[in-house]
Amino acid sequence: MKYVEVILPLPLEGTFTYGVPEPLEARVQPGVRVLVPLGKSKTYVGVCDSRALELSETKSAGKQADGGKKVEYKNILSVLDDTPVLLPQQLKLWHWIADYYMSPIGDVYKAALPSGLKAEEGFKPKTETYVCLSRKFRTEQSLHIALDCLRRAVKQQEVLMAYLQLSGIAENPVALTIDAENPDDGEPSELNAVTQEELMNAAHCTMVVLRGLLDKQILVTYKKEVGRLNNDGNAHRDTIKPLNEAQTEAYNQILLQMLGQKVTLLHGVTSSGKTEIYIHLIQKMLDEHKQVLYLLPEIALTVQIMDRLKRVFGNRLGIYHSKYSDAERVEIWNKQLSSHPYDVILGARSAVFLPFQNLGLVIIDEEHETSFKQQDPAPRYHARSAAIVLAQMYGARTLLGTATPSMESYYNAQQGKYGFVRLDRRYKDIQLPEIEVVDVKDLQRRKMMAGPFSPRLLSVVREALTNGEQAILFQNRRGFAPMVECNTCGWMPKCPNCDVSLTHHKNMGLLSCHYCGYTYRVPEACPNCESRDIRNRGYGTEKIEDEIINIFPEARVSRMDLDTTRTKNAYERLITEFSEGKTNLLIGTQMISKGLDFDKVSVVGILNADSMLNYPDFRSYEQAFMMMSQVSGRAGRKGKRGLVILQTKNHDLPVIQQVVHNDYEGFYRSLLEERKDFRYPPFYHLVYVYLKHRDGDTVNSASLEMGSRLREIFGNRVLGPDKPAIARVKTLHIRKIILKLENGIDYKLVKTYLRQVQEAMMKEKRYGALMTYYDVDPL
């Protein structure tokens, strides 16, 4: 009997072996889905692995398991596809992600495939109900008879007349002769295609009236697959803007670098016109009959760029991200496997998993963004790294674009591993914004702060609004207040499941945990001392919005954070309203810092730079520099130099001055020295080992033992175990061990040792419920 290795959507290591019944042998191939049994009663939709290109006859059903027990392999139940849903490159990418990020391949499967392709029932195409004449009424004579029969049923006669008008039969009776030759009562010619909804709206009728015509068999209905994708619009080459001198030079340099380098970094200042360069590169790929993957870190960014790309590439452009319904994602997936796939895919992190038939270029815009790294659930992959690997599998080129490169990417460019192109001039030679630092500590001492707003910030915002301009206020914390506290006894509500305080969301009247979702009604009195003096501490975007409305009642304020952008079209609505001037003051979290282009923004306020700088992580300065530089770049995009008010208590920090002077080079050099001294990326790779258990003593004991075992192998490369900043989430206690691995180390051997230590510990009964997972190259 023949056997096949199957990937199942389960967080288990490796693939599963199944027998292939002889009638199914011809249909089993890599990348097709199969229905398989597991356990006593469960079935799953699995994917045949690429490693079974030839079904192995050497797999013996009589293989001996531990203890001499015979292993009986179960058979696959059915094959769900005639052609693969995964191309060879996608399967190779799955294996690379599972291997590099030390994640079960079943977790990769769960992350990669839309749910509709993982279900036994499979994907159901979207259909619409159409109406047409019954076959026996598809002649002029029979139609006149039908109208005579409906003389007393006036409403039904009106519906029939409306159908004749909509279908074109009233003006072109010849169509009746064409359809009369159709022997079925099914779908008529396209000329007569009328949807049931369209007919009911035109005739202003109810379903009861229409059903009367259906019962008389004058009209019949039929279903037609319509799809969920908007394929309107054609490409318009004339909408590609010519590049200016600086852009042309950068474009030519990119093409030159790509001749010898697989990856090229484009370091272009904010508003330098990188998107136009991308469009010219995309068109060049399309002229060569190649496909392009264009990755963005946030869904919010796709709104503006989608509109621009749609005007240029029309229905050759496909959009793919998590805000799309599962059915829409399945349709895009299937289209990419068809004979007419999208030539350009614009998407967020998950778009890297889509199948491509002839990939020629991968563009990763805002490559520095931490949003490209998947955190939870597994696999904890970085879409930038995965996309670079995917491009190499196709022999394609990768372009990384950003105004603030990540340390790793810039280091690779400086070392010659990546090609490098710089673009220093803003589009139309607009000046970079002026950044003015405000010493909040001094103002607080002099009692001159109006809550989180300095007098200078309020003054320039007021001036901007008076002049018909727009302003943006950046506060990287959502909710109304990060915590509430009893002013009498100091009681502070905390999550019972996680080691965090609860965030106040005023609009909902709730205290909420941002980790597990636990909610708690805001108490009227302190449960500890019964005092009613309960106060909010700190400022979230919701509270900023409240206070700004009180200060500027004439302002048209909108807020962009996770709470206001949960629905599919929320991003588009907020960005469109601000772009069109319907709102003139935008408050937001890091979402507003990411490449959005607004014409009339003259002022940007960074309310609290210290909250980013004081985060306990070795990347905090890097991420703070990037975020402040990016959000500053939203100011003064066209016609006028912008102004940024940067509020901080640490105005003399070097990183603040580097932001003010847009001194990325100085920032990079100072940080690089520090990273080298303390053994951090780009000189070392990091692997975080996390252990979780419901019992704190058990996880503490397990982490100490694992740390000891790892130190025997890796020596001083091991740090910890230690408690992370948040040491309990969703009732699970957490410990973290850090491995610092120098560049050039045998990474495969490292993973082998890590697995061996984990397996040895799992054999101990007391650690049976212990959860262990890895975060490779953490952010």
N, C-alpha and C positions, 0 to 999 in steps of 0.2 A: 504493500500500500504506500501511497505517496503522502507527504506531510508538508505543512506550510507553517511559517512563523507569523503570528498575528499580534498586532499592537492593539491593546484594549484601553479604553478610557478610564483607567484606574491608577491610583498613585502607587504602583508596584513596579519594581525594577524589572527590566528586560521584557522579552516577548513571550508569547504562549504558543506551544506547539499543538496543532490540530491535524487530524487525519483528513484527507480529501477524498470523498467518495468518487468513484470512477466517472459517473455522469457529470460531475462538476469540474473535473481536471482541466478541461479545455478553457473554462471560464476564469480559472484562478490565475491571477497575475499580480505583480507588484502594484500597489496603489488602489486596488479595488476593495470595496467594502464587503464584508461577509458577516453573516449572522452566526454567532457561536454560543454554545452553552457554557456556563461556568457554575460550579457548585451543583447543588441538587435541583434547583428550579429556575435559576436566573439565566437570562440570555442578554448578550451585548452585541452592539454593532462594532466590529473590529476592522482594522485595515491590514491587508496583507503587506508584509514587510519587504523592502527592497532586497533584503539579504536572502530571499528565497526566490531568486530569479529562475532557478531550476528547482522544481519540487524534489526534495531529497528522498531517495528510496533507502538511504542508509539509516534513517531514523527507525529504530526497531521498536515495535509496539511491545516487545518483551524486555525493554530496557529495565535494569534492576535499579531500584531506588535504594536509599539508605536502609539498612536492615534486611535487604534481600527481597523486599516487596516489589512485585511486578507493577510497572507503570502502564496503565491503559489510557492511551490518548483518545480523547473524544473527537468526534467528527464535526466539521463545520456543517451547519444546517442548510444554509443557502448562500448564494452569491447575489449581492444586491445590485451590481453594476455590470454593464456590458463593456464599459471602458473605464480606465482608472480615474478616480477623483483626485488623485495626487500624482504629480509628475515626478520623475526620478530626482530632480533637484530639490523638490519639497521634502521628499523622504530623507534625502541626505542632510538637509538642513535640520529636520527633526532630530536626527541622530547626533548631529554636531551640538545642538543646543542641550540635549540630554546629557551628552558626555562632558562638554565644557562646563556647564553650570551645575553639574552633579544633581540632575533632576530626573526622576523616573520618566521614561518616554511616554508613559500614559498621561502624565501631566501636560506634556507638550501637545499630545493629541487633543486633550480637552481645551487647551488654549487656542489651538490653531484652527480646528474645524468649527464652522457654525453649528449650532445645536440641531438644526434641521437635517444635517448630514450625519448626526450621531444617533438619530432616532430610528427605531425599527419601522415605524410607519412611513418614515421618509418625508421628504419635502413635498408640500402640496402647492402647485402653481396657483397663482391668483387668477381667478376667472371672473367674467362679467356676463350677466344675462342679457342676451340680445333677443329682439322680436322680429319676426318675418311673417309673410303671408303663408298660410297653409298651401300645400301643393295644389289642391283642387280649386283654389281661387287665384291661381297665377295666370289667368287669361282675362282680357278685358270684359268679355261677356259674363264670366262667372263673378267678376268683381262687381259689375253693375247689379247682379242678382243679390250679392251680399249687402250692398248699400240699400237696396229696396227692402230687404228683410229687416233692416235696422231702422226703418222709418219711425217706429214707435219707441225704439230705444235710442233716444236722442243723444245721451251721453256716450253710448258705445259708438254711435255713428260719428260723433265728433272725434273720438279717439282714432277710429279707422282713417278718417280724413287727415288727421294730424300725422299718422304714420305715412300715408301716401305722399304728403308734402315733405316730410323729413327724409324719406327714402329716395326721393327723386322720381318716383313712379308717376306722380301727378303731371310732371313736366316731361317725362320720358317713358311713355307706356311700353316702348320696345323692351325695356328691362324685364317686363312681365314675361315676354316670349322667351328670353334667355333663361329665366328662373323656372319656367314651366318645363324646360327640358331636364331639370334636376329631378330625379326620381324620388328623392327623399324630402322629408319635411325639415331637414337640418339646415345648416348654414347656407344662405343664398349668396348671390354675387355681392362683391364689396360695395357696389352702387347702392344696394338696398340695406346696408348694415345700419341698424338703429338700436341703441341700447334701451333696455326697459326703463331705466331711470330717465334717460333723455326724452322718451316718449311720454312718460307720466308727467314730467315737468312741463313739456310743451302743451299737452292737452289739459293740464291742471286736473287730472283725474286721480281717483283712488285705486287701490289694488282690486277692490270689489268690481269696479267698472271694467277694468282690464281683464279680470278673470272671466267676466261674462263673454268677452270675445274669444278667450281661450277655450271656454266650455263649448262654444258654438263651432270651434275648430276653424274659425276664420283666420285668427292669428295663432302662431305657435312660438314657443321660446326655445332657445338653445344656449348652451354655455360656450364661451370662447376664452381661451387663455390670453390675458392681456399683459401680464408681467407687472412688476412694481417699479421698474427702473425708468427714469426719464431719459429718453434717447433723442429728445428734440435738439435741433440745432446742428449746423454744419460748421466745419472749420473755416475760418476766414483769414487767409494769410495776410490780408492788408491791415489787420489789426495788430500785427507784430510791430512794435515801435522800433525805430532805428536806435542803435546804441550810440551813446555819446563817446567822446574820445577816450575817457578813462575806462568806460565799460568795454569798449572795443579792444583796448589793450589787455584788459583782464580776460576777456573772452578768448583772445588769441593765445594768451599765456596758458590758460586752462587746457586748450586743445594741445598745445605743445607739451605740457606736463603729462597729459594723459597718454602720449605716445610711449612714455617710458615708465610711468607710474600707474599702479592699479587704483590708488587712492590719492586724491588731491584735496588740499584744504584751501578754501577761499576765505581769507580774512578781510571782510569788508565792513567799514564803519556803518552804523545805523543810517538808513535812508540813502545808501549809496547806489541803490538800484540793482541789488543782487537778483531779484525776481526776474527782471528783464533779461539778464544774462542766462538764467535758468531756461526761460522760454526759448531763447535762440538755440540753446543746447538741445532742448527737447525737439525742436523742429528739425535740427540736423539729424537726430536719431530717427525721427519719423521718415525723413527723406531716404534714410538708409534701411527702412523697413524693420526698425528695431523698436522694442517696447521700453518704456521708462517707468520707474517707480520713484515717486516723489513723496518723501516722508516728512511729516511735521510732528512736533511734540505734543500739540494740543489740538483738540477738535475746534476750539474757538478760531484758530488760525486758518482752518480750511475754508471758513466762510468768505473772507475777502479774497484769498488766493483762488478759491474755486471760481468765483465770479470772473476774475481776470483770465484764468485758464480756459474757462468755458467759452468766453468771447473769442478766444484764439483757436481752440481745438475742438469746440463743439461736442458732438456725440462721440468723439474719439477719446473723451475723458471719462473715467469712472472714479467715483468717490467711495471710500471704504473706511468706516470707523465704528466704534462701539455704540454710537447713538442711533445707528441704523437698526431697523428691526431685523430679527434673525432671518425672516423670509427674504428681505432685501439683500442681506449678505449672502444667502444661498444663491440667489439669482446672479449676483455679481460673480461669485465663485464659478457657477456653471457657465457664465458667459466667457470667463477667462479660459475655460477648457474648450470652448466652441471654436468653430472655424472663423468666427468674426469677434475676437476678443477686443477689449479696450486696448488702445495703444499706449495710453497714459493712465496710471493709477495714482491718485492723490489720496493719501490716507495717513492715519496716525499709526501707532506702534504695531497694531495687529495686521496691518496691510502687508507686512513682510512675509506673512504666511501664504499669501495668495499664489496661485499657480501662474507662471509666466511661460510662454512658449518660445519667446525670442528676446530675452532681456538684454538691452544694450547699455543702459545707464541707470544708476541709482543716485538720486539727489537727496541728501539729508540736510534739511534746512534747520537752523538753530541747533546745530549738532551738539552744543554744550549742555542742552537742557536735560535735567534729571528726569523729566517725564518719560524719556525714552527707556528708562530702566523700570521693568516690571518688579514690583515689590511683593505683594500678596494677591492672589495665591501663586504657587509655583506654576510654571518654571520662572525663576527670577533672572530672566534674560535681559540683555541690553539690546534694544532694537538697532542701535547704530552698529554694534559689532556683528549682530546677526545679518544685517543688510550687507555689510562689507563681505562677509563670508558667502552670502547668497550670490552677490555680484561675481565673485571669483569663480563660483561654480558654473556660471554662464559665460565666463570670459568677458564680463562687462566691466565698465569703469564706475568708480564711485566718486562723487563730489560732496565734500563736507562744507557747508556754508555757515558763517556766523560772524557777528561783530565782536564776540568775546569767546574765543576758542577755549575748549576744555584743556586742562594742563596736559593730559595725555596726548590729545591730538596735536597740540602745538609743539610738544616735545618730539613727537614722531616726525613732524614736518621739519623741525630744526635739525634732527638727526639724519634727514634724507630718506626716511622710510616712506614718507608721504611727499607728494608734490606740494608746492606752496605758491599761492598767488595772493598778492595784497591789493586791496582797493581802498585808497585813503580818501578819495573825494566823494562828498555827498552829491546826490543828483542835483543838477542845476547850481552846483557850487554853494548850496545853502550851508551856513555855518553850523557847527555843532552847538547844542544849547549851552548857555551860560549856567554853571552850577554854583549856586550860592549856599554856603554852609551856615546853618543857624545853630548856635550853641544853646540847646534846650536847658541844660543844667543851670546856666547863668540866668536865663529867663525865669526858670522856676524859683530860683533863689530870690529873685526880685519880684516874684508873684505877678509876672507879666504874661503867663501862658493862659489862653482860653481853652481849658481842657487839653486836648492833644494838638492844638493849633497855635502857632506863633503869630504875633501881630504882623510880621512881614508876610507870612503865607496868606493870611486872610486879606491883607491889603492887595497883593498881586492877583489873587483869585477874584476879588471884587472888581478890580480894574479890567481883567480879562472878560468877565461876564458883561460889564458895562459896555465894552467895546465890541460886543457881539462875537467874542471868541470863546473857546472852550478850555476847560481845565480837567486834569486827572489827579485824583488823590489815591496814593498807594499805601495800603495797610495790609500786611501779609498775615492777617488773622481774621477768620470769618466768625459769624455769630455776633451777639450783642456785647457780651463781656466774657473774657476767658474764665472768670470765676466769680462767685458771689461769696460774701463773708458776713457773718454776724459782727457788727461793730462793737458789741458789748463783750462777747466771750470769745470771739475768734473762730467760732464754728464755721466750717467750710464743707459744703456737700461734695462728696467724692463718689466715683462709680464703684458699686459693690463688686464688679467683675474685673475692673482694671485699676492700675495704680495711677489714675489721673483725676484731676478735679473736673467737675461738670461745667460745660460751657452754657451760658445763658443765651437762649434764642427768644428774644422778646416777642416777635410776631407770632410764634407758636405758644408762648406762655410756658415754655418748658426749659428745664436744664437737661442737656444732652451730652452723652459720651461720644466723641468722634472716633472711637476705636471699636466699640461693640454695638453702638446704637441704643444703649440703655437711656431711658428718659425718666424724668422726675419732675413733678409739678413744683413750680416756684412756691416755697412756703410763705405764708403770710407772717408767721412768727417762727423764731428760731426753735427747733425741736430740742435744743440743749438747755437754753436758759429762758425761753419764751419771750425774748426781746423781739420787738418789731423793727428794730433798726438793722435791717439786712441791706447791705450795699453791694453794688457791682464794683469789681476791681478790674481795671484794664479796659482796653478798647478793641472791639471787633468791628468789622465793616458795617454791621447793622447799626451799631451805636454811632459810628462816624456819620452814617447817613442821617440818623435822627438829628444829630447836633448841627450838621451842615444845613439841613432844611430849616432849623430854627434861626441860624445865622443869616442864611440867604434864602428867605421865603420865596423870592422871585425866581430862583434857579430851577431848572428842569433836571432833576437828579435821577440817575440810575445807578444800580449796583450790580457788579459782576463778580460772583463768587460761586462756590459749589452749591449753595442753597438756592441761588436764583437761576441756575443753568442746568437743572436736572432733566428737563424735557428736551426732546430732539431739536426743536427749533428755537430754544431759548437763546442760544448764542447768537444765532442769525438775527433775531429780533432786536436784542440789545445793541449789537454792533451796527446794524442798519440804522436804528433810531439815532445813535450817536453820530454816525457818518453823515446822516441827512440833516443833522442839527435839531432834531426833535427833542433831544436832550442835550444839555450843554455842560453838565458836570458829572463825570464818571468816577465812581468809587469802586475800588476792586483789589483783589489779592493778586498773586503772581500771574494770573491769567491775563491781566492787562499789560504785562511787560513783554509779551512774546510776539514781536514782529508785526503788531497791528499798525495800520497806516491811517491816520486821521489828519485831514488838511488844516483844520482850524484850531488845533491844540496849541496854545501859546504858553501854558503853565502846567507844570507837573509838580506835585508835592509828595515827597517821601516822608511820611509822618514819623516813622521810628526806625532809623537805620540800625539802632543798637540791638533790636530783637533778632536781626539776622546775624550780626557780628558775634553775639554772645552765645550762640548755640554750641553745645558741647560736642563738636565734631571737627576732625582735622580739615574738612572741606568747607567749614563755615565761611572763612574769608573769601575763598574762591567763589562760592555760590553767592555771597553777598555782593562781591564786586560785579559779578555777571548780572545779578538782578537789578542792582542800582544803575548800572550802565545801560541795560536794556530799557528799563522804564524811563530813564532820562531821555533816551532816543525817541520817545513818543512826542517830545516837545519840538515845536518850530519846524514842522516838516516842509512847509511850502510858504514862500513869500516873506517869512519873518523869522529872525533868530528866537528860539524859545528860551524859557527861563525855568530852571529846576530849583526848588527850595528843598534842601536836604537837611532834615532835622536830626540832630544827634547830641548825645552827652559826651561824645569822645571825638571832638572835632580835630584833635591833633594826631589821631591815628594815621600812620602812613597810607593805609588802604583808602581812607577817606580822601586824602589829597590825590591819590592815584585815580580815583573815580572822577574827581573834579577836573583833572587835567587830561582825562582819557588816556592815561599812561599804562596801556596794557603791557608793554615791554618791561617797564620798571616793576610792575606788579608781578609779572611772570618770573623775572630774575630773582626777586626777593623771596618769593614763595618756593621757587625751585631749590634754592639753597637749604631752606628749612626742611623740605620734603626729603632731600638727600640725607641730611643729618639724622632725621628721625625715622628713616626707612619707610617711606610712604611712596605711593605711585607718583610719578611714572617710573621710579627706580625699583619698586617692589610691587608684586601682586598681593592683594589681600583676599583672604578667605575667612568669612565669619562662620563659625560653627554654632548653631543655636540648639539648645536643649529645652524641651518644654514638658511639664508634668503638672497634674492637678495638685500634687503634694509638694510643698516647698522644700521639705527635708529631703525628699527623694531626688528632686532635680538638683539640689545643692550637692548631695553626695555623688550623684552621677557626673556632674560637671567637674568636680574635683578629681574623680577617678579618670575621666576622659582626658582632662588636662595633664595629669601625671603621665598617662600612657603616651599621649602625643609628644610630651617633652622628651620622653625616652628616645623618640624617633627624630624629632625636628629640633631639639635643643632650645636655644633662646629665640627661635623663630616663633615660639608659642607665647602668647600673652593671655593671662586669665586662668581660670574663669572669673567672670565678673558679672554683676547685675547691669543690664542695659539701662538707659535713662528711664524707660518704662518697663518695669520688671514683672508686671502681671497684666495680661490681656486676655479677655474672655475667659476668666477664671483659671487660666494656665500660667504657672510660674515659669519665668524665663531666665536662662543663663546664657552667656555668650563667651566663646573662646575665639581669639584672633590669631590667625596665622599670617606672618609676613614672609613672603617668599620672594627671594631675589630673582631678578630677570635671568633667564637662562637655565633655571632649575628644571629638572625632569618632571614636568607637570603630571604626566601620566602615572609616574611612580608615586607622586604625592597623593593622587586620588586613590590609588590602590591601597596605600597605607591607611588613609582616612576610612575607606570602606572596611578594611580589616578590623580596625579598632572599633568601629560602630557595630559590626557583626559580632565581635567578641563580647561586647557589653550587652547586646540584646539577648545573648544566650543566658544571661543571669536572670533568674525569675523575678527579682525585685524591680528590674528595669523593663519588664514586659510591656508596660503601657507608656514607656518613655518615647517621646517624639524627637527625632534628630533631623535637622535639615541644614543645608549649606547656602550661603549667599556669596557667590564668587564675584569679584570686582564690585563690591558694594558701593553705594552712593549715600 
